[in-house]
Amino acid sequence: MRATAVVACLSVQVVAVAGCGGETQQDSDGGAGAGGAVQSACVIESSGTLPSLPASDVPIGGPGIVATDSSFVIGYRDRGGASLRARLFSLSDSGSLGAAQVFDLGCAAGGPADSASLAYRDGVGMFTASLPECGTGAGAVFIPFDDQGTPSQASGPKNNSFLSLVTSARAVSPGRTLGEWELVYAVSADGQSSTVERVVLEGATFKSSPPVAHPFGDGPRPWGSIASGREVVALLSPNPATQSLELLMGPLVTGPLNVAPAPPLPPGDSGDLVAWGARAAVGVRSGPSVWVSVFRYSAGGGLDSVGEGQLSAVGSVSSALAVDYDRLFVAHGGPGSIQLDRIDGADGVPDFGAVASTKIPADFNGARMAIAAARGKVAMVWLGGAQVGAETSTGGWAIMRCE
């Protein structure tokens, strides 16, 4: 599947939209590490449950949580009968959960199995998730929205040569130009192996230039993730041949990707990444630990490692990263609880010697969660399981104050 095939074969389907939401990217420069000082742990300010779904044993996928300039937005997908639906909720800083905004995404074809992704910057946001193959090829849905979560025209392009398309929780991130988006996904044309592709969106449509790229080559990759700061773009994907994650970084530009491999990461096949300013952080899950590495992209084109630390994650099954000002947050999801680690010095030298941790109860199996950070707060959301209903809660949310 070369670049031209993706765009040329897409047919746009308008998706029925009832509401929308978005994400905040926090960028900051300067500052230094905490120098070994004891840091304050975060404090729970508010928490609650997600609304029950109208039927029992409903397949559910996600979740995602992002911050606009003034609040947070939660998003996930579920299946109702033969139809796939996206649900979005606004969540205020004070802990007020808005009514569900529901999107009809059409044929479910057994989904959802992968994640939804949201991005936001400077008053403009984007929601994206995969669309299954239902006779016209697999594809994705794109829903633009503004600072208040008000959606504009959505699109659902599909490619009739795609048998499957997988989006991660980091499938979309802001591009260099306002209103443009970096998008990655893993796509398969034979139903066996998949390749990670990167494209650029202009609003809810694909740009014809730059062409589609395969940043990790044509070899099989189960998923790809992307994050961007004001100056840098970072991509993450597991390499089945080496059983490790690979990170690519480079300048955030309007044209073709210009990325290079970062130094090798610790062994592990799952993890998360976040980018801000000219930096990116990667958390790699390895046994009972999460290894966090922070890299900086320099104007001269070099990549510098500015910090690495090992965080205890005994009993956890998932991890997610977020950044707010000079603080890096790593959440670890385990059965019945989420641990949130705070590392100061994200803009200077990350202080892994003074990690502050907070554990909160969460009614889930630990696998499906997401976090976002803004305005001195960390918001998190989790889903009860792969299927929810009468005996399994949909999930919940919490807002932590981390000042």
C-alpha positions, 0 to 999 in steps of 0.5 A: 500500500503505497502513499498514492493508493490511500488517498486516491481510493478514499470515498468520503461518508458523512457521519451523523454528528450529535456532539464533540470534544478535544485536547490541549497540548501544553508547551513550555520551555526553560526550568530545571529539575527539583534537585532531589527535593521531596515532591508533593503528591497529587490530591483527588478533587473530584471523581465519578462514574460514567453513565450506564449503557442502555444494554447489557454486555456491550462491547466498548473501546477506548477511552480517550481524555483530552483538555481544551483551553477551559475543560476536559473531554472524554471519548470512547466507542461502544456497539449498539446492535449492528452499529458503532457509536462514539460518545463524548462528554465534557468534564469541567475542572470542577468535576461536572460531567456533561451529557453524552454527545453521541455519534453514529458511526455506522456498521460495527462489524464486531468492533470496537477493538482499538482506541479513539484519539483526540488532539487539540491546539489553539482553539481547534480540535480533532477526534478520530477513530477507526471504521471497520470493513463493512463491504467498502473497505476500512477507514477512519472517522474525523470530527473537528471541534472548537474550544467549547467542544462544538463539532463541525462537519465530520467525515468518514473516508474509507479505502476499498483495499483496506481490510483493517485499520487500527488507531491507537490512543495517540493516533492524531496530533497537531500539525505545524499549521493550525487546523492541520493534523498528523495522523498515524494508523496501522493498516492491512490489505491482506488481513494478515500483516499491517503497516504503519502509515502517516498522513496529514489532515487538513481539517477533516480531509486528507491533504494530497501533499505531503504523500503518505509515508511509511515511517517504520518501513514496510515491515509488519507493525501492529500499531503506531502512535504519534505526538507533537510539540510546537517544535518536534514530532515523535512516532512510536511503534513496536518492532516484532522482530526485536520485541522492543519499541522504536522511537522516531523524532524530528522537527515538526514541519509542514512537508514530508517527515524528517525523523531519525531513530532515537537511542534504543529503548528498554525492552518492552512491547507496550508503552505511551508517549507525549511531546511538548516544546522540543521534547518527547517522553516515552514510557516503556512497560517492562515487567513490573516497571515502566522505564521513562525516557525523555529526549530533546530535539535540537535546532541543529538536528540532533537528539539528546537524552535528557533523563531516564528513570525506572518507575515501579508498576507492580500489578499494573497492566497499562500506562499513560503519560501527560505533561503540564508545565514543568511536570511529567505524569505517568499513570499505571492502571491495575485491577481496582486502582490507578497509581499516578506518578509525578516527576518534576523538571520535565523542561530541564533535568527530570528528577526521577529521584523524587517521584511523588505517587498517588493511588486512587480506587478505580472500578476496572481491570486496569487495561483501559484508561487515559489521562490528560493534564492542564492548569495544574490538574490531571484528569483520568478516565477508565472503562470497566472492561472490554464489555460492560453492562449489567454486571460490569460498570461502564467506567469512571473518571477522576480529577487530581490537583497537582500543584 
